[in-house]
Amino acid sequence: MPVFVKNIYDTKNKMSHLLNATKYKAKINLLKRESLLITVLSKYNYLIKLKNALNDEKNSIQTTLDAIKVGVNVGRIPAFNALRLKDALNQINIKISGLNMQIDEIISEIYQLTKIKLNKPLPIEIDSNINKQSFLALKPLKENLKASEYDIKTAKDSFWPKLMLQIKGFRAFANAYNNDEHLALNYASAGIYLNWNIFNKKNSAEIQKAKIDKLKNALTIQKTIKDLNANVLKIISSLKEIKKSISLAQNSISLRNELLKGAKVAFKLNRMTVDDYLKYEDNLALAKANLANLIANKNTLIANLAFIYGNNLERIFK
């Protein structure tokens, strides 16, 4: 039984820091999955909105087609225009079919993460008040750095003498040489032993190795801080631009909606070609898709920023 072994206490402290590092890593993994879920949900909402935009375009073209049928039947409007509109409807249906397959894949990803199967868009409310505390990724690295400091101490403490309590008990059996009687003897010993290994080159090598490991951990922390700072600046800059773009995209939808109304009238009066009219339909659908994509990207950036600072994503995303 050890009475005094110096490096045992250092090993205990080292294990305490490694345990803390493991807890931080578990939290990082949880937040990483939550951040991934926000990204996947945002993509799902984007695809649904894109599908809705295509359905709106499809319904609008169908309305126009119904309106010009009389003109086509009496020969006032070329039959080519009706055929072109029907082809446009077919192309939209093909796009919607492709989107349905993408939506099914996203639903499968969401199910793998949550065991919940979505069948409709999930509105996401955002509290963008992110608590910009210390970087979460640094916490396990700092615990590992502290653990490596104890590795050095442990290696140095190997030069200290070890004090051990040792107790031994024996029972011996034999037959007497003169009368052949069976004998059983019991005896024991107890003592305090001092073990001091002064000239041990292996301990010196272990100290150097521990110092190198500590330096590696310190360099990893410095690199991580540099990378995270650069990432944060990039995200903040991107968020500013996306917020401007969202405002412009909303205005663009309003303008293109008015332009489409005028294009419908001009096309019905045979003052605009069918291809020019369809461009207005496509432009409105693209504007709606662009807005949905910007919102999805904004959600992903906010989730990434919250993850970097270790914020609770359940508070930020409702």
C-alpha positions in Angstrom: 0.0 0.0 0.0 1.5 3.4 -1.0 2.1 5.7 2.0 3.5 8.5 -0.1 3.8 8.5 -3.9 4.0 12.1 -5.1 2.8 11.6 -8.7 -0.4 9.9 -7.6 -1.8 13.3 -6.6 -0.8 14.9 -9.9 -2.4 12.1 -11.8 -5.6 12.7 -9.9 -5.6 16.4 -10.8 -4.8 15.6 -14.4 -7.8 13.2 -14.6 -10.0 15.9 -13.2 -9.1 18.2 -16.1 -9.5 15.5 -18.7 -13.0 14.8 -17.3 -13.9 18.4 -17.7 -12.6 18.4 -21.3 -14.8 15.4 -22.0 -17.9 17.2 -20.6 -17.1 20.2 -22.9 -16.7 17.9 -25.9 -20.1 16.3 -25.2 -21.7 19.8 -25.1 -19.9 20.7 -28.3 -21.3 17.6 -30.0 -24.8 18.4 -28.8 -24.7 22.0 -30.1 -23.2 20.8 -33.3 -26.1 18.5 -33.9 -28.6 21.3 -33.0 -26.8 23.6 -35.4 -27.0 21.0 -38.1 -30.7 20.6 -37.4 -31.3 24.3 -37.8 -29.4 24.2 -41.2 -31.5 21.2 -42.4 -34.8 22.7 -41.2 -33.9 26.0 -43.0 -33.2 24.1 -46.2 -36.5 22.2 -45.8 -38.4 25.5 -45.4 -36.5 27.0 -48.4 -37.5 24.0 -50.6 -41.1 24.3 -49.5 -41.2 28.0 -50.3 -39.5 27.3 -53.7 -42.2 24.7 -54.4 -44.9 27.2 -53.5 -43.3 29.8 -55.7 -43.4 27.4 -58.6 -47.0 26.5 -57.9 -47.9 30.2 -57.8 -46.2 30.6 -61.2 -48.0 27.5 -62.5 -51.4 28.8 -61.3 -50.7 32.2 -62.8 -49.7 30.7 -66.2 -52.8 28.4 -66.1 -55.0 31.5 -65.5 -53.5 33.2 -68.5 -53.9 30.1 -70.6 -57.6 29.9 -69.7 -58.0 33.6 -70.5 -56.6 33.4 -74.0 -58.4 30.2 -75.1 -61.3 32.1 -76.5 -58.9 34.3 -78.5 -57.0 31.2 -79.8 -60.3 29.5 -80.8 -61.4 32.5 -82.9 -58.0 32.9 -84.4 -57.3 36.3 -82.8 -54.4 34.9 -80.8 -51.9 32.5 -82.4 -52.2 28.9 -81.3 -48.5 28.9 -80.8 -48.9 31.0 -77.7 -51.2 28.4 -76.1 -48.8 25.6 -76.9 -45.9 27.6 -75.5 -47.8 28.2 -72.2 -48.7 24.5 -72.0 -45.0 23.6 -72.5 -44.1 26.1 -69.7 -46.6 24.3 -67.4 -44.9 21.0 -68.2 -41.5 22.3 -67.4 -42.7 23.7 -64.1 -44.2 20.3 -63.2 -40.9 18.7 -63.9 -39.2 21.1 -61.6 -41.8 20.5 -58.9 -41.2 16.7 -59.2 -37.5 17.2 -58.7 -38.1 19.4 -55.7 -40.4 16.7 -54.2 -37.5 14.3 -54.3 -35.2 16.8 -52.6 -37.8 17.5 -49.9 -38.2 13.7 -49.2 -34.4 13.5 -48.7 -34.5 16.5 -46.3 -37.4 14.9 -44.4 -35.3 11.8 -44.0 -32.3 13.8 -42.7 -34.6 15.5 -40.1 -36.0 12.2 -39.1 -32.5 10.8 -38.5 -31.7 13.7 -36.2 -35.0 14.0 -34.3 -37.1 10.8 -35.0 -39.8 13.2 -36.2 -41.3 13.1 -39.7 -42.3 16.5 -40.9 -45.2 17.0 -43.3 -45.4 20.8 -43.4 -43.1 23.8 -43.1 -41.8 24.5 -39.6 -41.8 28.3 -38.8 -38.6 29.4 -37.1 -38.6 32.4 -34.8 -35.2 33.8 -34.0 -33.8 35.7 -31.0 -30.7 37.1 -32.6 -29.3 38.3 -29.2 -26.3 36.1 -29.1 -24.2 36.1 -25.9 -20.7 36.7 -27.2 -18.8 34.9 -24.4 -15.6 32.9 -24.7 -15.3 30.5 -27.6 -16.8 27.1 -26.6 -14.2 25.2 -28.7 -11.4 26.6 -26.5 -12.7 25.2 -23.3 -11.7 21.5 -23.8 -8.4 22.6 -25.3 -7.6 24.7 -22.2 -8.5 21.7 -20.0 -6.1 19.5 -22.0 -3.4 22.2 -21.6 -3.9 22.1 -17.8 -3.8 18.3 -18.0 -0.5 18.5 -19.9 1.0 20.7 -17.2 0.3 17.9 -14.7 1.9 15.5 -17.1 5.1 17.5 -16.6 4.7 17.5 -12.9 4.0 13.8 -12.9 7.2 13.1 -14.8 9.2 15.3 -12.5 7.7 13.8 -9.4 9.0 10.4 -10.6 12.4 11.5 -9.1 10.8 11.7 -5.7 11.2 8.7 -3.4 8.2 6.4 -3.0 7.3 5.3 0.5 5.4 2.0 0.6 3.9 -0.2 3.4 4.4 -3.9 2.7 3.0 -6.7 4.8 3.6 -10.4 3.8 2.1 -13.6 5.3 3.3 -17.1 4.7 2.2 -20.6 5.6 4.6 -23.5 5.0 4.0 -27.2 5.1 6.5 -30.1 5.5 7.1 -33.5 7.0 9.5 -33.9 9.9 12.7 -35.7 8.8 12.9 -37.9 12.0 9.4 -39.0 12.6 7.6 -38.0 9.4 5.0 -35.9 11.2 3.1 -33.3 9.2 4.1 -29.7 10.1 2.5 -26.3 9.4 4.4 -23.2 10.1 3.0 -19.6 9.9 5.1 -16.5 9.8 4.8 -12.9 8.5 6.7 -9.7 8.0 5.8 -6.0 7.8 7.8 -3.0 7.0 8.0 0.5 5.5 10.1 0.6 2.3 11.7 3.5 0.6 12.2 3.3 -3.1 14.3 6.1 -4.6 15.3 5.8 -8.3 17.8 8.6 -8.7 19.5 7.8 -11.9 16.6 7.1 -14.3 17.1 8.5 -17.8 13.6 7.4 -18.8 12.1 10.0 -16.4 14.1 12.8 -18.1 12.8 11.7 -21.5 9.2 11.6 -20.1 9.7 15.2 -18.9 10.8 16.4 -22.3 7.9 14.6 -24.0 5.4 16.1 -21.6 6.8 19.6 -22.3 6.5 19.0 -26.1 2.9 17.9 -25.7 2.1 21.0 -23.6 3.6 23.2 -26.3 1.5 21.5 -29.0 -1.6 22.1 -26.9 -0.7 25.8 -26.5 -0.1 26.2 -30.3 -3.4 24.5 -31.0 -5.2 27.0 -28.8 -3.5 29.9 -30.5 -4.5 28.6 -34.0 -8.0 27.9 -32.9 -8.4 31.4 -31.5 -7.1 32.9 -34.8 -9.4 30.7 -36.9 -12.5 31.4 -34.8 -11.9 35.1 -34.8 -11.7 35.1 -38.6 -14.8 33.0 -38.8 -16.8 35.3 -36.5 -15.8 38.4 -38.5 -16.8 36.6 -41.7 -20.2 35.6 -40.3 -21.0 39.0 -38.9 -20.1 40.6 -42.2 -22.2 38.1 -44.2 -25.1 38.7 -41.8 -25.0 42.4 -42.5 -25.1 41.9 -46.2 -27.8 39.2 -46.0 -30.1 41.5 -44.0 -29.7 44.2 -46.7 -30.3 41.6 -49.4 -33.5 40.4 -47.7 -34.9 43.9 -47.6 -34.1 44.3 -51.3 -35.5 40.9 -52.2 -38.8 41.7 -50.5 -39.0 45.0 -52.5 -38.1 43.1 -55.6 -41.0 40.7 -55.1 -43.4 43.6 -54.8 -42.1 45.3 -57.9 -42.0 42.1 -60.0 -45.6 41.3 -59.0 -46.7 44.6 -60.3 -44.7 44.1 -63.5 -46.3 40.7 -64.0 -49.7 42.2 -63.8 -48.9 44.6 -66.6 -47.3 41.9 -68.6 -50.4 39.7 -68.3 -52.6 42.6 -69.7 -50.1 43.3 -72.6 -49.9 39.6 -73.5 -53.7 39.1 -73.5 -54.0 42.1 -75.8 -51.4 40.5 -78.1 -48.9 43.3 -77.5 -46.2 41.1 -76.0 -44.7 37.8 -77.1 -45.3 34.7 -75.1 -41.6 34.3 -74.3 -41.4 37.9 -72.9 -44.5 37.3 -70.8 -43.0 34.0 -69.4 -39.9 35.9 -68.4 -42.0 38.0 -66.1 -43.5 34.9 -64.6 -40.0 33.3 -64.1 -38.6 36.6 -62.6 -41.3 36.7 -59.9 -40.7 33.0 -59.0 -37.0 33.6 -58.9 -37.4 36.6 -56.6 -39.5 34.5 -54.2 -36.9 31.7 -54.3 -34.1 34.1 -53.7 -35.8 35.6 -50.6 -36.4 32.1 -49.2 -32.7 31.2 -49.9 -31.5 34.3 -48.1 -33.6 33.6 -45.1 -32.2 30.0 -44.9 -28.7 31.3 -45.2 -29.3 33.8 -42.4 -30.6 31.1 -40.1 -27.5 29.0 -40.8 -25.1 31.8 -40.1 -26.9 32.7 -36.8 -26.8 29.0 -35.8 -23.0 28.9 -36.6 -22.3 32.1 -34.6 -24.3 30.8 -31.6 -22.5 27.5 -31.8 -19.1 29.2 -31.8 -19.9 31.1 -28.6 -21.6 28.1 -27.0 -25.0 29.7 -26.8 -28.1 27.6 -26.1 -29.7 27.1 -29.5 -33.1 26.3 -28.0 -33.2 29.9 -26.7 -32.2 31.4 -30.0 -34.4 29.3 -32.3 -38.0 28.7 -31.4 
